Amino acid sequence: MKTRSSHRLSFFLFCILLFVAISTKAQKLPNLQPSSLQVPLSIKIDGNATEWGNKYQAYNHNTDVAYTIANDAQYLYFVIRATNTEIIKKILKGGITISANAKEKSFFGDAQSFCFPFINPSQQAPLFSTLDEVKEDLKSSFHQKDSLVKAFNNYLLSVSKDIKVAHQRDSVLSIYNDKQLLVAGALNNNGALIYEFRIPLSILNMAYQKSSTLYYNIKLTGQAALPKIRPIGVGVVAVQTVEVTALSLYMPTDFWGTYQLF
């Protein structure tokens, strides 16, 4: 009869093998998606990638996320997955900004940008704390996985109500909007964060034409912040230091790609 410790050891080894398998698979993916893709018939924007077969077309090393782009005659779809805890925190801190332009690799001209999630800084610390607890519990409390993840996702939804839209001037759009722009994010039972975007081609100032090319940019925005300076005496100041491991939360990373409409 297996003891409790042997069960824990087996589960721990299973987690290691699963992580190695996922990492190896990610490394085999191209850095940029190489071809167009048709949208699954059962598409639903809910932060769940099951209709995509939980498969991704590329793994970008500059941002450490896997992603897929697809389209139909009306919409452009982005599915983005992060597995590293620090990358997940970076996304929750500054959001994912997607920019698309039908003319050139540029943030100007007809480019439109959409940043989600757009979370109030005052709500980020408790969200990070909850994420750390869930990630830790997923390693040991296998039987509680569904309830732990559901609780985190309910909390995430409660603080993720806005999309930041940038074009000429910044504005904020509710996730419940009349523009047919849909976004959703959720943590899955393996501790990966999935975000989905459905962006109308009309918002991108594009009319559907098969094989036409668009230029896209995916950015993990981070949250730029200067070190705080406080006076401690005449001519003497103290500068707040930031740990090197935390700098990645503040520094934006991004990449450009091209996509031909399917």
C-alpha positions as CSV (number, residue, x, y, z in Angstrom):
1,M,0.0,0.0,0.0
2,K,1.3,3.4,-0.9
3,T,1.9,5.9,1.9
4,R,0.9,9.5,1.8
5,S,4.5,10.6,1.3
6,S,4.8,8.3,-1.7
7,H,1.7,9.8,-3.2
8,R,3.2,13.3,-2.7
9,L,6.4,12.2,-4.3
10,S,4.6,10.7,-7.3
11,F,2.6,13.9,-7.7
12,F,5.7,16.0,-7.4
13,L,7.5,14.0,-10.1
14,F,4.4,14.2,-12.3
15,C,4.5,18.1,-12.0
16,I,8.2,18.1,-13.0
17,L,7.6,15.9,-16.0
18,L,4.6,18.0,-17.0
19,F,6.7,21.2,-16.8
20,V,9.5,19.7,-18.8
21,A,7.1,18.5,-21.5
22,I,5.4,21.9,-21.7
23,S,8.8,23.7,-21.8
24,T,10.1,21.4,-24.5
25,K,7.0,21.8,-26.6
26,A,7.2,25.6,-26.2
27,Q,10.8,25.6,-27.4
28,K,9.9,23.8,-30.6
29,L,7.4,26.5,-31.6
30,P,8.5,29.3,-33.9
31,N,9.2,32.8,-32.4
32,L,6.5,34.3,-34.6
33,Q,3.3,32.7,-36.0
34,P,4.2,31.6,-39.6
35,S,0.8,31.3,-41.2
36,S,-2.8,32.3,-41.2
37,L,-5.4,30.3,-39.2
38,Q,-9.1,29.8,-39.4
39,V,-11.2,30.4,-36.3
40,P,-12.6,27.3,-34.6
41,L,-16.4,26.9,-35.1
42,S,-17.0,26.7,-31.3
43,I,-15.1,29.9,-30.5
44,K,-16.0,31.6,-27.2
45,I,-14.1,34.5,-25.6
46,D,-13.8,33.2,-22.0
47,G,-10.1,32.9,-21.2
48,N,-10.3,29.1,-21.9
49,A,-8.3,27.7,-24.8
50,T,-10.0,24.4,-25.1
51,E,-11.6,25.2,-28.5
52,W,-8.1,25.9,-29.8
53,G,-7.0,22.4,-28.6
54,N,-4.8,24.1,-26.0
55,K,-2.3,24.5,-28.9
56,Y,-0.4,27.6,-29.8
57,Q,1.2,28.7,-33.1
58,A,4.2,30.5,-31.7
59,Y,6.2,31.1,-28.5
60,N,7.9,34.5,-28.5
61,H,11.1,34.6,-26.4
62,N,11.2,38.3,-26.1
63,T,7.9,38.3,-24.1
64,D,7.9,34.7,-22.8
65,V,4.3,34.0,-23.9
66,A,2.8,31.6,-26.4
67,Y,0.2,32.9,-28.7
68,T,-2.1,32.3,-31.7
69,I,-3.7,34.7,-34.1
70,A,-6.7,33.8,-36.3
71,N,-9.5,35.6,-38.1
72,D,-12.8,35.3,-39.8
73,A,-14.6,37.9,-42.1
74,Q,-15.4,40.2,-39.1
75,Y,-12.9,39.7,-36.4
76,L,-9.3,39.3,-35.5
77,Y,-8.6,36.9,-32.6
78,F,-5.6,36.7,-30.3
79,V,-5.0,34.0,-27.7
80,I,-2.1,34.5,-25.4
81,R,-0.7,32.2,-22.6
82,A,1.8,32.9,-19.9
83,T,3.1,30.2,-17.5
84,N,5.9,31.9,-15.6
85,T,4.7,33.5,-12.4
86,E,6.7,36.7,-12.9
87,I,5.4,37.1,-16.4
88,I,1.8,36.5,-15.2
89,K,2.4,39.2,-12.6
90,K,3.7,41.5,-15.2
91,I,0.5,41.0,-17.3
92,L,-1.6,41.7,-14.3
93,K,0.4,44.8,-13.4
94,G,0.4,46.5,-16.8
95,G,-1.8,44.4,-19.1
96,I,-1.3,43.1,-22.6
97,T,-1.3,45.8,-25.3
98,I,-2.2,44.7,-28.8
99,S,-1.7,47.1,-31.6
100,A,-2.6,46.5,-35.2
101,N,-2.0,48.5,-38.4
102,A,-3.0,47.7,-42.0
103,K,-0.2,49.9,-43.5
104,E,3.1,49.5,-41.7
105,K,4.9,48.5,-38.5
106,S,4.0,51.7,-36.7
107,F,2.0,52.8,-33.7
108,F,0.9,55.9,-35.7
109,G,-1.3,56.3,-38.7
110,D,-4.3,54.0,-38.5
111,A,-2.9,51.8,-35.7
112,Q,-5.3,51.0,-32.9
113,S,-4.1,49.7,-29.4
114,F,-6.0,47.8,-26.8
115,C,-4.6,47.1,-23.3
116,F,-6.2,44.5,-21.1
117,P,-6.4,43.9,-18.2
118,F,-6.4,47.5,-17.0
119,I,-6.3,47.0,-13.2
120,N,-6.2,49.7,-10.6
121,P,-2.8,49.7,-8.9
122,S,-4.4,49.6,-5.4
123,Q,-5.9,46.2,-6.4
124,Q,-2.7,44.7,-7.7
125,A,-1.0,43.8,-4.4
126,P,-3.9,41.6,-3.1
127,L,-4.2,40.0,-6.5
128,F,-0.5,39.1,-6.5
129,S,-0.8,37.7,-3.0
130,T,-3.7,35.6,-4.1
131,L,-1.9,34.4,-7.2
132,D,1.1,33.3,-5.0
133,E,-1.2,31.3,-2.7
134,V,-2.9,29.6,-5.6
135,K,0.3,28.7,-7.4
136,E,1.7,27.3,-4.1
137,D,-1.5,25.3,-3.4
138,L,-1.6,23.9,-6.9
139,K,1.6,22.1,-6.1
140,S,0.2,20.2,-3.1
141,S,-3.6,20.4,-3.0
142,F,-4.5,18.5,-6.1
143,H,-8.1,17.7,-4.9
144,Q,-8.8,21.5,-4.4
145,K,-7.5,22.6,-7.7
146,D,-10.9,23.5,-9.3
147,S,-12.1,25.5,-6.3
148,L,-8.8,27.4,-5.9
149,V,-8.6,28.4,-9.5
150,K,-12.3,29.4,-9.6
151,A,-11.9,31.6,-6.6
152,F,-8.9,33.4,-8.2
153,N,-10.7,33.8,-11.5
154,N,-13.8,35.3,-9.8
155,Y,-11.5,37.8,-8.1
156,L,-9.6,38.6,-11.3
157,L,-12.9,39.3,-13.1
158,S,-14.0,41.6,-10.3
159,V,-11.0,43.9,-10.8
160,S,-10.7,43.6,-14.6
161,K,-13.5,45.7,-15.9
162,D,-11.8,48.1,-18.2
163,I,-9.9,48.1,-21.5
164,K,-7.5,50.9,-22.3
165,V,-7.9,52.1,-25.9
166,A,-5.2,54.3,-27.5
167,H,-5.7,56.1,-30.8
168,Q,-4.8,59.8,-30.9
169,R,-5.8,60.1,-27.3
170,D,-6.3,57.5,-24.5
171,S,-9.7,56.4,-23.4
172,V,-11.1,53.6,-21.3
173,L,-13.7,51.2,-22.6
174,S,-15.8,48.8,-20.4
175,I,-15.4,45.1,-21.1
176,Y,-19.2,45.3,-21.6
177,N,-19.1,47.6,-24.6
178,D,-21.1,48.1,-27.7
179,K,-18.1,48.0,-30.1
180,Q,-18.2,44.2,-30.3
181,L,-14.7,44.2,-28.8
182,L,-14.5,41.2,-26.5
183,V,-11.7,40.3,-24.0
184,A,-11.4,37.7,-21.2
185,G,-8.7,36.2,-19.0
186,A,-8.5,33.3,-16.6
187,L,-6.0,31.1,-14.8
188,N,-6.3,27.4,-15.8
189,N,-5.9,24.3,-13.6
190,N,-2.2,24.1,-14.6
191,G,-1.5,27.6,-13.3
192,A,-1.2,29.2,-16.8
193,L,-2.8,32.5,-17.5
194,I,-4.8,32.7,-20.7
195,Y,-6.1,35.9,-22.3
196,E,-8.3,36.1,-25.4
197,F,-9.1,39.2,-27.6
198,R,-11.7,39.5,-30.3
199,I,-11.1,42.7,-32.2
200,P,-13.5,43.8,-35.0
201,L,-11.7,44.5,-38.2
202,S,-13.8,47.7,-38.5
203,I,-12.2,49.1,-35.4
204,L,-8.8,48.5,-37.1
205,N,-10.1,50.5,-40.2
206,M,-9.9,47.3,-42.2
207,A,-12.4,45.8,-44.6
208,Y,-12.1,42.0,-44.9
209,Q,-10.1,40.9,-47.9
210,K,-8.6,37.4,-48.0
211,S,-4.7,37.4,-48.0
212,S,-4.5,41.1,-47.1
213,T,-1.6,41.8,-44.7
214,L,-1.7,43.5,-41.3
215,Y,1.0,44.3,-38.9
216,Y,0.6,43.5,-35.2
217,N,2.4,44.3,-32.0
218,I,2.0,42.3,-28.8
219,K,3.4,44.1,-25.7
220,L,3.6,43.1,-22.1
221,T,3.2,46.7,-21.0
222,G,4.6,46.5,-17.5
223,Q,4.2,49.6,-15.3
224,A,6.8,52.3,-15.7
225,A,7.6,54.0,-12.4
226,L,10.5,56.2,-11.3
227,P,12.3,55.4,-8.0
228,K,10.8,57.5,-5.2
229,I,13.1,60.2,-3.9
230,R,12.8,61.6,-0.4
231,P,14.9,64.2,1.4
232,I,16.7,63.0,4.5
233,G,18.8,66.1,5.2
234,V,20.2,69.3,3.6
235,G,21.6,68.3,0.2
236,V,21.0,64.6,0.9
237,V,18.3,62.4,-0.6
238,A,17.4,58.7,-0.3
239,V,16.4,56.8,-3.5
240,Q,14.1,53.8,-3.2
241,T,15.8,50.7,-4.6
242,V,14.1,48.1,-6.6
243,E,15.2,44.4,-6.6
244,V,16.6,43.2,-9.9
245,T,14.0,40.4,-9.9
246,A,11.2,42.9,-9.7
247,L,12.5,45.1,-12.6
248,S,10.9,42.8,-15.2
249,L,7.5,43.9,-13.8
250,Y,8.3,47.5,-14.9
251,M,10.1,47.1,-18.2
252,P,7.9,46.6,-21.3
253,T,8.7,43.9,-23.7
254,D,7.1,43.5,-27.1
255,F,7.4,42.2,-30.6
256,W,6.1,42.9,-34.1
257,G,4.7,40.3,-36.6
258,T,2.8,40.2,-39.8
259,Y,-0.4,38.3,-40.5
260,Q,-2.3,37.6,-43.7
261,L,-6.1,37.3,-43.3
262,F,-7.3,33.8,-43.8
